[in-house]
Each structure stands twice: as C-alpha cells, then as structure tokens.
Amino acid sequence: MTDTSTTHSGEYEAQLGDYFALLKPRVMQLVVFTALVGMLAAPTSVHPVVAFASILFVAIGAGASGALNMWWDADIDAIMRRTANRPIPSGRVQPGEALAIGVALSGLSVMMLGLAANLLAAGMLLFTILFYAVFYSMWLKRLTPQNIVIGGAAGAFPPVIGWIIATGSFSVEAWLMFALIFMWTPPHFWALALFMRNDYDDAKVPMLTVTHGRRSTRRHILAYTVLLVILAIGTGFTSIGGPIYLTAAVVLNVLFLIGAIRIWKRDEDDSEADNFLIERKFFRLSLWYLFLHFGAILAEATLRPYGFGGWS
Amino acid sequence: MTIRAEHEIHTRRRGRNLGIGLMLGGFVLLVMVLTYVKITNIDFNDLPGGAVQTQESS
C-alpha cells in the first residue's frame, strides 16, 4: 500500500485539511461563539451581513495566530504526545508555509475587519493576534509558570472584539465577559496538565505542575475556581445577566466548585489509582461550563426584545 | 510537450486547487455583498459636509 498523498520524490504533499488544521479549528469554534455572544449581547444591532463578515474575519485572525503559534512551537509540539500529530511536527506542512499562512491571514483579517466593522475592532484583533503569537507563544510560555494565567487573556479578548464590532467602544459588560474567560482558563489548563502528566516536563515548558509541583497546582485550581465562582455569579446581576443566566451560573458553579474541591483533596496515589478520573471529569465539565455561561448570556440577549431576558 | 498521463497526485492537487478557488470566490462574493450593504446603509449626514448639504437641500 502506498501513501496516496506523496509526490514522485516521496515528499508529502499537504492537503487543504492539513492547512486548515494549522488554524486550530477547535479554538476557532470557541472564538467564534464567544465573539458572537459579545456582539449579540451589545445594546446595538448589527446588519446581518456585517455581523457575518466580522465574525468570519475574527475567526480567520484567531486561526492565523494559531498558525503562528504552531510555527513557533513546532519543537515542543513534537515532544508532547497531545500535539505530536499537529501538521508541522508530523511533517505534513513545512514551517515556512505555516509562517506565511499565519502572517498573510493576520494581515488580511485585521484589514478586512477594519473595513467590515470599525478600526477599534480591527486594532483589538491585531492586539489579540500579537498578544497570543508574540507575547504568549514566543515569550511567556517558556519563561514563567504564570504563562497560562497571563496568556489566557488572548483567548478572552474575542467577546470584547464582538462587543466593539457592534458598539465601536469598550464597556464594563464586555470586560466582564473577558474576565469570565480569563479566570476560567487557568483551572481548565491546569486540570489538563495534571492528567497529561509528563508532557510538559518532557517539553521543558514551565507549567505550574513542573515548577511548583502537583500539590501546588491542585491548590491553585481551587483558588482560581473560588474567584471564578464569585465573578461568574456576580455577572448574573449585571445588565448582561438575568434569571436564565443566574440559574445556569449557580448550578454550573456549584458543580465546578465541587470538582475543584475534589481535585484539591486528592493526592497523586488517588489519581493514579483511577487514571485521573476526577481531573478528566473536571476538564470536560470546564468545557461545558464556559459554553453554557455564554449560551445563557446569549439567551438573555435574544429574549430581551420580547420582554423576557435581563432583569427589567 | 504536454504530460498526458493522469497520476493520482494530479487528482489530489485538483481537489486542493478547487478548494482554494472556491474560498477565493467566496471571499470576492463576500466583499461584493459587504460593499453593497455598506453603500446602501450609509448615512450621508455622517460624511464631512453632509449636514450642510442636507440643510441646503431643505
């Protein structure tokens, strides 16, 4: 049997799907969803075509920063099991191609968002791309165990960009949505670091599990979860919240807090015994946690014109 | 001299080129629709001198 996608010289010929994988489609889904919620939660309406185009360019910008991240991190991606099959370490895409795609799509997305929406939104998208690709990937990630905490801001900007697309300005509500993702990111990634065990050690990435130990990581997960719970429930009493959001937030945050306490109470022997079952469950719950919080904000915003959403 | 033999790699490349072509076509279409929406929804009073022109015409 021969590999059907190799040339006569035996070199693999990248397919469209390989280039698409460079853009981190799963991260793009989160970016699209949170940016869309940010835009729809804003008090100003946007023309559907402008909204569609703007969200598309935000997604392309996010994808571009993902490609730049993969270009820069190809050496550590090759070491970690979780990332070894990415397009560059697996040899499907050349590093130079990833860099070219990342730079080209960054420029295109920022320019087009400026034309489709406004210059402030374009500026924020450019800042987000630079924050993730340069500040986080090239500097923070290999420097400090706080990499996830500060770098988490990059993933938290999309709802702010969405809000700016609609209103052309910043607001407290937009920063509340930012804070929700920002505070959610550390427990989410530290739970992953706990059950991916040696990946970050092998790649010499200074994750908290490597620099401060696993016991400290468990404490940090609980501490950040407590702060997140206060923030998430508090948001329910603002203008983007309402009864639907508050109900969802109370249920989700009780579950999340229980998960964090269970992780904190365990030691490594407990975790090894059940192959990190609690940590894996907490990680899966964290994905639903964010999706449902933003889903609830969207529900409040959608129902508001009919007199149901919000507190009024 | 042209290459007449169709190799499997040519079929694959055609698929990739078709995909890129469709994306570029979609992009052009999006820019056209976006331009149309922007032009038809523009508030001319917001343009420099727009308010003056409105006063003169009224």
Interface residues (C-beta under 8 A of the other chain):
Chain A: T4 S5 T6 T7 H8 E13 Q15 L16 H47 V49 V50 A53 L56 M112 L115 A116
Chain B: E8 I9 R12 R13 G15 R16 G19 I20 L30 V31 V33 L34 V37 K38 N41
